């Protein structure tokens, strides 16, 4: 229903949902007031009232059934998938709210907004939209779903097959210790090059390196999260380890718990900094380096350099990442990863965006 201002001016009102301000009112800096409809006299008569009663009952029944479907536990059947896919389609078809308003703008989307001006075929942009959409569906977070739908529709990317992402709405995660065979060899080679470590094909070994890795975080097949023995010994308590099967971004959970806020901000910005360079699916894997990090281990603080390598995959949801902390005295002179630096404000904004998405 149009707000009072738009109704009076006979303009289309773009309120995304009841109670939310429309964009026109926000632009003019006025309070968006819901229009109060005048009361109508009740209808009289037999057939018409009976018909309306029947239709109302049918509508009420349908609404109840839909609500029941949404309330099913994660991992539900095709009825849940159909219901969610219908909600996605309805959001994309009806949303007219400009995405970049103060109400919905997140720091992470600032990066994507810049990419949308470059090319809609940008692989980092398309992968980012897929990842955030899949995250919203898995979490049943309709707020994030609306934001991502609005963004993709605004820039012209709205032709994704959502049903394929719902084939396994419950994430199946496996936590491995020191077994990195599931990570693509090209990702490991790229990471070793970035960190200045030499390794031969077929003999890649975590050894005493402080390594965390995740693959297929958003793929329907499920996620595998790996820890090297040294990372498990220094960074992860038994309570945290038991929690991983239900966490998004498990490596981020570990890192956030073990570094100071300013260092986490720098790591988050370095992560986002890689996206613009991922112009095609063949651009990666891509790596970054964040120096002089204080890592609060279970054995006490140590000074490290953080090397992060990301790959967006072949579909945009089947990628992976490797995060390694190298003690300052062990940093290799042949490391090739680009050292990423930014202002404190930029780093803090990047961290807030990641935390908002993960939580």
DRENGU-962007 format. One line per 10 residues: for each residue x, y, z of N, C-alpha, C. Coordinates in steps of 0.05 Angstrom, whole numbers. Example, Ala and Ser with C-alpha at 12.3 -4.5 7.8 and 13.67 -1.06 7.14 Angstrom:
264,-114,156,246,-90,156,264,-66,156; 257,-45,142,273,-21,143,258,1,157;
***
This chain:
17,-24,0,0,0,0,18,25,0; 10,45,-16,26,69,-18,25,85,7; 47,100,13,47,117,37,30,142,31; 26,158,52,8,182,49,20,202,28; 46,206,28,58,225,10,55,216,-19; 63,191,-25,61,180,-52,32,179,-62; 14,173,-44,-14,171,-52,-25,199,-59; -17,219,-43,-26,246,-49,-15,256,-75; 11,249,-82,23,258,-106,18,240,-130; 3,218,-125,-3,199,-146,22,187,-158;
41,181,-141,66,169,-150,67,140,-140; 83,124,-154,87,96,-145,104,95,-120; 94,81,-100,109,79,-75,125,54,-75; 151,56,-68,169,33,-69,176,22,-42; 157,23,-24,162,11,3,167,-19,0; 189,-29,11,195,-58,7,177,-76,23; 167,-66,46,149,-81,63,135,-62,82; 111,-70,93,96,-52,110,113,-42,134; 112,-16,139,127,-4,161,154,7,153; 164,-1,129,190,9,120,186,35,105;
205,54,107,202,80,92,208,75,63; 194,91,46,199,89,17,223,106,10; 234,102,-14,258,116,-22,252,146,-27; 228,152,-38,222,180,-43,221,197,-18; 209,186,3,208,200,29,236,204,40; 253,183,37,281,185,47,296,207,33; 292,209,6,306,229,-9,297,257,-1; 272,261,4,262,288,12,266,294,42; 274,273,57,279,277,85,254,281,102; 232,268,92,207,270,107,200,243,119;
183,243,139,175,219,152,155,204,134; 161,178,129,143,162,112,120,152,129; 97,163,124,73,156,141,54,138,125; 46,117,137,28,98,124,0,110,121; -10,108,97,-37,119,91,-59,102,105; -77,116,117,-99,102,131,-123,102,111; -131,78,104,-154,75,86,-180,82,101; -199,96,87,-225,101,99,-240,75,103; -255,73,125,-270,49,130,-293,47,111; -298,22,101,-320,17,83,-343,4,99;
-367,8,89,-390,-4,101,-389,-34,95; -397,-50,115,-396,-79,110,-415,-88,89; -408,-108,73,-425,-119,52,-449,-134,65; -471,-132,52,-495,-147,60,-503,-166,38; -518,-185,44,-527,-204,24,-516,-232,28; -531,-251,18,-524,-279,23,-501,-290,7; -505,-292,-20,-486,-305,-37,-459,-291,-36; -458,-265,-38,-433,-251,-39,-418,-255,-13; -432,-253,10,-418,-257,35,-408,-286,38; -424,-305,29,-416,-333,30,-391,-338,13;
-391,-326,-11,-368,-329,-29,-343,-317,-17; -346,-293,-6,-323,-280,6,-313,-297,30; -331,-308,45,-323,-324,68,-308,-349,59; -317,-361,37,-304,-385,27,-276,-378,17; -274,-356,2,-248,-348,-9,-229,-341,14; -240,-327,34,-224,-319,56,-213,-343,71; -231,-364,74,-222,-388,88,-200,-402,72; -203,-402,45,-183,-415,28,-156,-400,30; -158,-373,30,-134,-357,33,-120,-362,59; -137,-364,81,-126,-368,107,-112,-395,109;
-125,-415,97,-114,-442,97,-87,-443,82; -86,-431,59,-62,-430,43,-39,-417,59; -46,-395,72,-26,-380,87,-15,-397,110; -33,-412,123,-24,-429,145,-6,-451,136; -13,-463,112,3,-485,101,31,-475,94; 32,-451,83,58,-440,75,75,-435,100; 63,-425,121,77,-420,146,88,-446,157; 73,-468,155,82,-494,165,106,-504,149; 105,-499,123,128,-507,106,153,-493,114; 151,-467,119,175,-452,127,186,-461,154;
168,-471,171,177,-479,197,191,-506,199; 193,-520,176,206,-545,176,235,-542,183; 248,-562,195,276,-560,202,294,-560,177; 318,-550,181,337,-549,159,341,-577,148; 345,-579,121,348,-605,109,321,-616,100; 300,-600,101,273,-610,94,271,-617,65; 247,-627,57,243,-638,31,238,-617,10; 226,-626,-13,222,-609,-36,202,-587,-30; 183,-592,-12,163,-571,-6,176,-546,5; 196,-550,23,211,-527,33,226,-513,11;
239,-528,-6,254,-517,-28,236,-500,-46; 212,-511,-52,193,-497,-69,184,-471,-56; 178,-473,-30,169,-449,-16,190,-427,-16; 215,-434,-10,237,-414,-9,242,-403,-37; 242,-421,-57,246,-411,-85,225,-392,-93; 200,-397,-84,178,-379,-90,182,-352,-77; 192,-352,-52,198,-326,-38,219,-311,-53; 240,-325,-62,261,-311,-77,250,-299,-102; 235,-314,-117,223,-304,-142,206,-279,-137; 189,-281,-116,172,-258,-109,188,-233,-102;
209,-237,-87,226,-214,-79,239,-201,-103; 249,-218,-122,262,-207,-145,242,-192,-163; 218,-203,-165,198,-192,-183,186,-166,-173; 184,-163,-146,170,-141,-135,187,-119,-123; 212,-126,-115,228,-106,-101,235,-82,-120; 230,-59,-111,237,-34,-126,254,-16,-108; 260,-24,-84,276,-8,-66,304,-5,-76; 315,19,-79,342,23,-87,360,9,-66; 379,-7,-75,395,-23,-57,413,-6,-39; 425,14,-51,445,30,-36,432,52,-20;
415,45,-1,404,64,17,417,60,44; 414,79,62,427,76,88,416,52,104; 392,43,97,380,22,112,392,-6,106; 401,-10,82,410,-36,74,439,-38,65; 453,-16,63,480,-16,53,499,-29,73; 513,-50,65,533,-63,81,561,-59,69; 581,-58,86,608,-53,77,617,-72,55; 609,-98,58,618,-118,38,607,-111,10; 583,-99,9,572,-93,-17,584,-68,-30; 599,-53,-15,614,-30,-26,633,-40,-47;
646,-63,-41,665,-75,-60,650,-83,-85; 627,-97,-82,612,-106,-105,600,-83,-121; 593,-62,-108,582,-39,-123,603,-28,-143; 628,-27,-134,649,-18,-152,653,-37,-175; 650,-63,-170,654,-83,-191,631,-81,-211; 607,-75,-203,585,-73,-221,588,-52,-242; 605,-32,-236,610,-11,-255,631,-19,-276; 646,-40,-269,666,-50,-288,654,-68,-309; 642,-89,-299,630,-108,-318,612,-128,-303; 589,-133,-313,571,-152,-300,580,-181,-303;
600,-185,-320,611,-212,-323,635,-217,-304; 641,-197,-287,664,-199,-269,659,-223,-250; 678,-242,-250,675,-267,-235,673,-263,-205; 688,-244,-194,686,-238,-166,658,-227,-158; 647,-211,-176,620,-200,-171,599,-222,-171; 600,-238,-192,580,-259,-195,582,-280,-173; 607,-286,-166,611,-306,-144,601,-295,-117; 607,-269,-113,598,-257,-88,568,-257,-85; 554,-251,-106,524,-252,-105,514,-280,-99; 526,-300,-113,518,-328,-109,523,-336,-80;
546,-329,-69,553,-337,-42,534,-325,-22; 529,-298,-25,511,-285,-5,482,-295,-8; 474,-301,-32,447,-311,-36,445,-339,-23; 464,-356,-28,464,-383,-16,465,-382,14; 481,-363,25,483,-360,54,456,-353,65; 442,-334,52,415,-326,62,395,-349,61; 397,-365,40,378,-388,38,384,-408,59; 409,-414,64,417,-434,84,409,-425,112; 412,-399,117,406,-389,144,376,-382,146; 361,-383,124,334,-374,124,332,-345,134;
351,-329,126,353,-301,133,340,-284,111; 314,-277,115,300,-263,94,309,-234,91; 321,-223,112,332,-196,110,355,-195,91; 374,-214,94,397,-215,75,388,-223,48; 368,-240,46,357,-249,20,346,-225,5; 333,-207,19,321,-184,6,343,-165,-3; 364,-162,13,386,-144,6,401,-154,-19; 407,-180,-20,421,-191,-43,404,-191,-68; 378,-197,-64,360,-197,-87,357,-169,-99; 355,-149,-81,353,-122,-90,378,-114,-106;
401,-121,-95,426,-114,-107,429,-127,-135; 424,-153,-136,427,-167,-162,408,-157,-183; 383,-151,-174,364,-140,-193,371,-112,-202; 382,-96,-184,389,-68,-191,411,-67,-212; 431,-85,-210,453,-84,-229,448,-103,-253; 426,-117,-253,419,-133,-277,427,-162,-276; 435,-172,-253,443,-201,-251,422,-215,-234; 402,-226,-247,380,-239,-232,371,-265,-246; 389,-278,-260,381,-302,-275,395,-327,-263; 393,-330,-237,406,-353,-224,385,-375,-218;
395,-400,-219,377,-422,-212,379,-428,-182; 359,-419,-167,360,-422,-138,355,-451,-130; 339,-465,-145,332,-492,-137,357,-510,-135; 377,-505,-152,401,-522,-151,416,-518,-125; 413,-494,-113,427,-489,-88,413,-500,-64; 388,-510,-67,373,-520,-45,372,-550,-43; 388,-563,-59,388,-592,-59,398,-604,-33; 412,-588,-17,421,-597,9,422,-573,27; 398,-566,39,396,-542,55,410,-544,82; 418,-568,90,433,-572,114,462,-577,107;
480,-560,118,508,-563,111,519,-588,125; 532,-604,109,546,-628,119,576,-621,121; 586,-617,145,614,-608,148,630,-630,160; 654,-633,150,673,-653,161,698,-638,169; 706,-643,194,730,-630,205,753,-650,204; 774,-643,189,797,-661,187,821,-648,200; 839,-666,209,864,-657,222,887,-665,204; 901,-646,192,925,-651,178,922,-666,152; 897,-668,141,892,-682,116,883,-661,95; 901,-654,77,895,-633,58,892,-644,30;
887,-670,27,884,-682,1,860,-672,-15; 840,-663,-1,816,-654,-14,819,-626,-26; 839,-611,-18,844,-585,-29,859,-588,-56; 850,-574,-76,862,-576,-102,892,-570,-102; 907,-586,-117,936,-582,-117,944,-555,-127; 929,-544,-146,935,-517,-156,932,-496,-135; 913,-500,-116,909,-481,-94,933,-482,-75; 941,-507,-69,964,-511,-51,990,-500,-63; 994,-505,-88,1018,-494,-102,1018,-464,-101; 995,-452,-107,994,-422,-107,999,-412,-79;
988,-425,-59,992,-415,-32,1022,-418,-24; 1034,-441,-31,1062,-444,-24,1080,-423,-37; 1073,-416,-62,1087,-395,-76,1084,-368,-62; 1059,-363,-53,1054,-338,-39,1069,-336,-13; 1071,-359,1,1084,-358,27,1114,-364,25; 1124,-369,0,1153,-374,-3,1162,-401,6; 1144,-421,4,1151,-448,13,1153,-466,-12; 1174,-481,-14,1177,-499,-37,1166,-527,-30; 1150,-538,-48,1139,-565,-44,1136,-579,-71; 1141,-605,-72,1139,-620,-97,1111,-632,-100;
1103,-637,-124,1077,-648,-130,1074,-675,-116; 1051,-679,-103,1045,-704,-90,1058,-708,-63; 1073,-688,-54,1086,-691,-27,1079,-668,-9; 1057,-654,-15,1049,-631,1,1042,-640,29; 1054,-628,49,1050,-637,77,1047,-613,95; 1027,-614,113,1023,-592,131,1047,-589,151; 1059,-612,158,1082,-611,176,1076,-596,202; 1094,-577,209,1090,-561,233,1080,-533,226; 1068,-530,203,1057,-504,194,1030,-499,207; 1025,-473,213,999,-465,226,979,-459,203;
965,-479,195,948,-478,171,918,-484,177; 901,-468,165,872,-473,165,862,-472,137; 843,-489,130,834,-490,102,804,-498,101; 789,-486,83,761,-494,79,756,-496,49; 741,-516,41,733,-519,13,703,-524,12; 690,-516,-10,662,-521,-15,644,-509,8; 652,-485,17,636,-473,39,607,-470,32; 601,-463,7,573,-457,-1,562,-476,-22; 576,-498,-27,567,-517,-47,547,-536,-35; 527,-545,-51,507,-564,-40,519,-590,-29;
543,-597,-39,556,-622,-31,565,-621,-2; 568,-597,9,576,-594,37,605,-584,40; 612,-576,64,638,-563,70,657,-583,83; 683,-580,77,704,-594,91,723,-573,102; 727,-574,128,745,-555,141,769,-571,152; 793,-561,147,817,-576,155,835,-559,172; 848,-572,191,867,-559,209,893,-576,209; 916,-562,208,941,-576,211,944,-583,240; 960,-603,247,964,-610,276,974,-586,292; 991,-570,281,1002,-547,295,980,-526,300;
962,-522,280,940,-503,284,921,-513,305; 916,-539,305,898,-550,326,911,-547,354; 937,-551,356,950,-550,382,951,-521,393; 956,-502,375,960,-474,384,934,-457,385; 914,-464,369,892,-445,365,865,-455,374; 860,-481,375,833,-491,378,829,-507,404; 810,-499,420,803,-514,444,784,-536,436; 781,-556,454,762,-578,448,734,-568,445; 726,-547,461,699,-536,459,694,-523,432; 715,-508,422,712,-495,396,712,-516,374;
728,-537,377,729,-558,356,702,-571,353; 688,-577,375,662,-590,374,641,-572,362; 645,-546,361,625,-527,351,627,-524,321; 650,-531,308,654,-526,280,632,-536,261; 620,-560,266,600,-569,247,577,-551,242; 571,-532,260,549,-514,257,557,-486,250; 582,-481,245,592,-454,240,595,-448,210; 588,-423,203,596,-413,177,624,-401,181; 641,-402,160,668,-391,161,683,-400,186; 687,-427,189,700,-436,214,728,-424,217;
743,-420,195,770,-409,198,768,-380,209; 747,-366,201,743,-339,211,737,-339,241; 722,-359,250,716,-362,279,741,-365,295; 760,-382,284,785,-386,298,802,-361,298; 804,-348,275,821,-324,273,811,-302,291; 785,-297,290,773,-275,305,778,-279,335; 779,-304,344,783,-309,372,812,-307,381; 831,-306,361,859,-308,368,876,-283,361; 863,-262,350,878,-238,344,864,-214,355; 879,-192,358,868,-167,367,849,-155,346;
832,-138,355,812,-127,337,824,-113,313; 845,-97,318,857,-82,296,871,-101,276; 881,-123,285,893,-143,267,872,-158,252; 849,-164,265,827,-177,251,816,-159,229; 815,-133,235,806,-114,215,824,-115,190; 850,-116,195,869,-116,172,866,-142,156; 862,-164,170,858,-190,156,832,-190,139; 811,-178,150,786,-177,136,788,-160,111; 802,-137,113,805,-120,90,822,-134,68; 843,-148,77,859,-163,57,843,-183,42;
824,-196,56,807,-215,43,789,-202,22; 777,-179,29,760,-165,10,776,-153,-13; 801,-146,-8,818,-133,-28,823,-152,-52; 820,-178,-48,826,-197,-70,804,-198,-91; 779,-191,-83,756,-195,-101,759,-179,-127; 766,-154,-127,767,-139,-153,786,-152,-173; 808,-165,-164,827,-177,-182,817,-203,-195; 796,-214,-185,786,-239,-195,767,-234,-218; 778,-225,-240,761,-217,-263,748,-240,-277; 761,-263,-279,749,-287,-292,754,-311,-273;
741,-333,-279,745,-357,-262,774,-368,-264; 789,-359,-284,816,-368,-288,836,-349,-275; 827,-328,-262,845,-308,-250,859,-318,-225; 846,-336,-210,857,-344,-185,871,-371,-187; 879,-382,-164,876,-371,-137,892,-345,-132; 882,-329,-114,895,-303,-108,903,-302,-78; 926,-290,-73,937,-290,-45,943,-262,-36; 943,-259,-10,951,-233,3,967,-239,28; 981,-219,37,997,-221,61,991,-198,80; 987,-204,105,983,-184,126,1005,-188,147;
1024,-169,148,1047,-172,166,1042,-163,194; 1060,-172,212,1061,-162,239,1035,-166,255; 1025,-191,255,1001,-198,269,1009,-211,296; 996,-204,317,1000,-217,343,980,-239,346; 989,-264,346,971,-287,348,971,-297,377; 947,-296,389,944,-304,417,939,-335,417; 960,-350,419,957,-379,419,951,-390,447; 945,-415,449,940,-428,475,966,-430,491; 989,-427,477,1015,-428,490,1027,-401,495; 1012,-379,488,1022,-352,492,1023,-338,465;
1027,-311,465,1027,-295,440,1053,-300,424; 1049,-300,397,1072,-301,379,1067,-281,357; 1089,-271,345,1087,-252,323,1088,-268,296; 1069,-262,278,1067,-277,253,1060,-259,230; 1065,-270,206,1054,-258,181,1031,-277,173; 1008,-265,164,985,-281,156,984,-282,125; 983,-305,114,980,-309,85,953,-322,79; 937,-308,62,911,-318,56,909,-323,26; 900,-347,18,896,-353,-10,867,-362,-15; 854,-349,-35,826,-354,-40,822,-363,-70;
804,-381,-73,796,-390,-100,766,-391,-100; 753,-378,-120,724,-377,-121,711,-401,-135; 728,-419,-145,717,-444,-157,707,-441,-185; 696,-462,-196,686,-462,-223,657,-454,-225; 642,-454,-203,614,-447,-204,608,-422,-188; 627,-413,-172,622,-390,-155,615,-397,-126; 609,-423,-122,602,-432,-94,620,-455,-85; 637,-466,-103,652,-490,-96,682,-483,-91; 688,-459,-84,716,-450,-80,727,-459,-53; 750,-448,-47,763,-455,-22,783,-433,-14;
793,-436,10,813,-417,20,833,-431,37; 857,-420,39,878,-430,57,889,-405,72; 890,-408,98,900,-387,115,924,-398,131; 947,-385,130,970,-395,144,983,-372,160; 991,-378,184,1006,-360,201,1035,-369,202; 1053,-352,193,1082,-358,193,1096,-341,213; 1110,-354,231,1125,-339,252,1144,-319,238; 1146,-295,250,1161,-274,238,1190,-283,231; 1202,-298,249,1230,-307,244,1232,-328,221; 1209,-339,213,1209,-360,192,1199,-349,165;
1192,-324,164,1182,-312,139,1203,-315,117; 1194,-325,93,1213,-330,71,1217,-305,54; 1241,-300,46,1248,-278,29,1236,-281,1; 1229,-306,-6,1218,-311,-33,1188,-310,-34; 1175,-303,-12,1146,-301,-11,1136,-280,-32; 1116,-288,-47,1106,-270,-69,1080,-256,-64; 1067,-263,-42,1040,-251,-36,1043,-221,-33; 1023,-206,-43,1023,-177,-41,1015,-169,-13; 1031,-151,-1,1024,-141,25,1002,-120,22; 979,-124,35,956,-107,32,954,-88,56;
953,-62,51,951,-43,72,928,-24,66; 915,-14,87,893,5,83,891,23,108; 873,42,107,868,59,130,853,44,151; 855,53,176,842,40,198,811,39,194; 801,60,182,772,62,177,763,41,156; 779,38,135,772,18,114,774,-10,125; 794,-15,141,797,-42,153,774,-48,172; 766,-28,188,744,-33,207,718,-38,193; 713,-24,171,689,-27,155,687,-55,143; 710,-65,133,711,-92,122,705,-113,143;
716,-109,167,712,-128,188,683,-129,197; 671,-106,199,642,-105,208,625,-119,188; 631,-117,162,615,-130,141,618,-160,144; 642,-170,148,645,-199,150,632,-210,175; 634,-196,197,621,-205,222,591,-205,219; 580,-185,205,551,-183,201,541,-207,185; 556,-214,164,548,-237,147,551,-263,162; 573,-267,177,577,-292,191,557,-297,213; 550,-275,227,532,-278,250,503,-278,241;
***
